[in-house]
Structure formats: C-alpha cells, structure tokens
Amino acid sequence: MNAPKITINSAVETRTVTTKTGMQKPVYSQRATLETEAMRIQIEVEVDGLDKGYAVGSVKEWDLTTDLVPGRYGVELARRMTLVDPAGIKPQPANKAA
C-alpha cells in the first residue's frame, strides 16, 4: 500500500477559534494537496506555530499507522497528521569540512 502524498501549497496561516469555554485560541495551518492513487483533494495541515510550518512546495507522506488512535466507536484517525519524508528520499547528512 502506498502512503498518501501531501504537497504543501501555502505558507502558515492563522485563524482564531473559540473553545467550548469561550476562550479564543489561535490555530496555525497550511493549505496542502492530499494525493492517493484514487483521488486528489485540498486539505489543511495543522502546525504548531507560525515558524513551525513546512516549506512551500515540499512533498511529504502521511504516516497513517502512527495516527491510528482508539476512539469511541473503534479505531479513528488522530486530528493531527504525522508527515514524514518520502520513503525513497533520505535526508542528506551535512558535509564536514576537513
């Protein structure tokens, strides 16, 4: 099974939501495209802050198995997505000067 591919389309955006207690809380997110073999849709990916976003144009894979959580009626997906580098691409180590 191939993991869904996530392509980041925008910089981090902020919106304010009101919690059930009436407090206002900022939510940081980026627009992205989720792509599988069967579909392509526009989604929002939540991030931790304005400076914690992904680079625009970067491609990640969604690690679905990490995001499975027990829910009220069985297995559900966590609200936040776990994005990882694609399996075929390994991060390059920094070159050390001799």
C-alpha positions, 0 to 999 in steps of 0.5 A: 500500500502506498502512503498518501502524498501531501504537497504543501501549497501555502505558507502558515496561516492563522485563524482564531477559534473559540473553545467550548469555554469561550476562550479564543485560541489561535490555530496555525495551518497550511493549505496542502494537496492530499494525493492517493492513487484514487483521488486528489483533494485540498486539505489543511495541515495543522502546525504548531506555530507560525515558524513551525510550518513546512516549506512551500512546495515540499512533498511529504507522506502521511504516516497513517499507522502512527495516527491510528488512535482508539476512539469511541466507536473503534479505531479513528484517525488522530486530528493531527497528521504525522508527515514524514519524508518520502520513503525513497528520499533520505535526508542528506547528512551535512558535509564536514569540512576537513 
